[in-house]
Amino acid sequence: FQQEMEKVSQQDLTAFFEQWLHRGDLIRLNAGWKYDPAKRKLSVTVNQVQGIDSLYVFPLDIAIQLPGNKGTVLKKVNIKKQSAIFVFSLAEKPESIKLDPRKVLLANIELITNN
């Protein structure tokens, strides 16, 4: 099956199959965010907490709810390490953020409210 999928996609899917078919655990994330109004920057910190021996590499969507009725901005980041900080330019402090808003990951996500 893997070989056929690699032929069709023309990609090496070894890491994908290792992560999602040969492991028994889920992604577990703790995350937080803060906004710096002086710099107009939003910092989002994402930590994998399932253990150093079972880290995953995966894309993660971050939905940023803008203040008022200004809508939502969707950012895509790549998680490659146990901990990562992503910084985005924003004119105003967001109302909230959501990780994996479409619920596509097999993950437990704990999001700590900003300070």
VENVENKA-V408215 format. One record per residue. N is the residue number from 1. PSI is psi in radians with two decimals (NA if undefined). D_LAST is the distance of its C-alpha to the last C-alpha in Angstrom with 1 decimal. Layout:
n={N | N}
psi={PSI | PSI}
d_last={D_LAST | D_LAST}
This chain:
n={1 | 2 | 3 | 4 | 5 | 6 | 7 | 8 | 9 | 10 | 11 | 12 | 13 | 14 | 15 | 16 | 17 | 18 | 19 | 20 | 21 | 22 | 23 | 24 | 25 | 26 | 27 | 28 | 29 | 30 | 31 | 32 | 33 | 34 | 35 | 36 | 37 | 38 | 39 | 40 | 41 | 42 | 43 | 44 | 45 | 46 | 47 | 48 | 49 | 50 | 51 | 52 | 53 | 54 | 55 | 56 | 57 | 58 | 59 | 60 | 61 | 62 | 63 | 64 | 65 | 66 | 67 | 68 | 69 | 70 | 71 | 72 | 73 | 74 | 75 | 76 | 77 | 78 | 79 | 80 | 81 | 82 | 83 | 84 | 85 | 86 | 87 | 88 | 89 | 90 | 91 | 92 | 93 | 94 | 95 | 96 | 97 | 98 | 99 | 100 | 101 | 102 | 103 | 104 | 105 | 106 | 107 | 108 | 109 | 110 | 111 | 112 | 113 | 114 | 115}
psi={-0.80 | -0.77 | -0.70 | -0.71 | -0.64 | -0.65 | -0.82 | -0.78 | -0.29 | 0.66 | 2.70 | 1.98 | 0.31 | -0.86 | -0.71 | -0.89 | -0.64 | -0.80 | -0.84 | -0.28 | -0.43 | 0.10 | 2.67 | 0.03 | 3.02 | 2.84 | 2.32 | 2.12 | 2.40 | 2.32 | 2.75 | 2.92 | 2.71 | 2.66 | 2.31 | 1.81 | -0.53 | -0.69 | -0.21 | 0.85 | 2.40 | 2.18 | 2.23 | 2.14 | 2.28 | 2.20 | 2.25 | 2.22 | 0.20 | -0.07 | 2.49 | -0.48 | -0.15 | 0.78 | 2.57 | 2.74 | 2.14 | 2.74 | 2.57 | 2.25 | 2.42 | 2.06 | 2.15 | 1.97 | 1.98 | 2.73 | 2.70 | -2.48 | 0.69 | 0.00 | -2.93 | 2.40 | 2.30 | 2.16 | 2.46 | 2.23 | 2.85 | 2.17 | 2.10 | -0.21 | 3.11 | -0.62 | 2.47 | 2.59 | 2.26 | 2.32 | 2.28 | 2.48 | 2.25 | 2.38 | -0.53 | 2.78 | 2.27 | 2.72 | -0.68 | 2.95 | 2.73 | 2.37 | 2.42 | 1.00 | -0.44 | -0.01 | 0.91 | -0.29 | 2.56 | 1.58 | 2.65 | 2.13 | 2.18 | 2.04 | 2.12 | 2.30 | 2.63 | 2.85 | NA}
d_last={47.4 | 45.1 | 47.9 | 48.5 | 44.8 | 44.8 | 48.0 | 46.7 | 43.3 | 44.8 | 41.9 | 41.6 | 39.8 | 40.1 | 36.4 | 35.7 | 38.4 | 37.5 | 33.8 | 34.5 | 37.9 | 38.6 | 35.4 | 34.8 | 31.0 | 28.1 | 25.1 | 22.1 | 18.7 | 15.3 | 12.7 | 9.1 | 7.8 | 6.2 | 8.4 | 10.4 | 12.5 | 15.1 | 15.9 | 15.2 | 14.0 | 11.9 | 11.5 | 12.0 | 12.8 | 15.6 | 17.4 | 20.8 | 21.4 | 24.9 | 26.5 | 27.6 | 31.1 | 30.0 | 27.6 | 27.9 | 28.1 | 27.2 | 25.8 | 22.5 | 21.7 | 18.2 | 18.3 | 16.0 | 16.3 | 16.9 | 16.4 | 19.5 | 22.3 | 22.0 | 22.1 | 20.6 | 20.7 | 21.7 | 21.2 | 23.2 | 22.4 | 24.5 | 23.4 | 25.9 | 24.4 | 22.5 | 19.3 | 18.4 | 15.9 | 16.6 | 15.9 | 16.9 | 17.8 | 16.7 | 17.8 | 15.0 | 11.5 | 12.3 | 12.3 | 11.8 | 13.1 | 15.8 | 17.4 | 21.2 | 21.4 | 25.2 | 25.2 | 27.6 | 26.5 | 27.7 | 24.4 | 22.1 | 18.5 | 15.4 | 12.3 | 9.0 | 6.6 | 3.8 | 0.0}
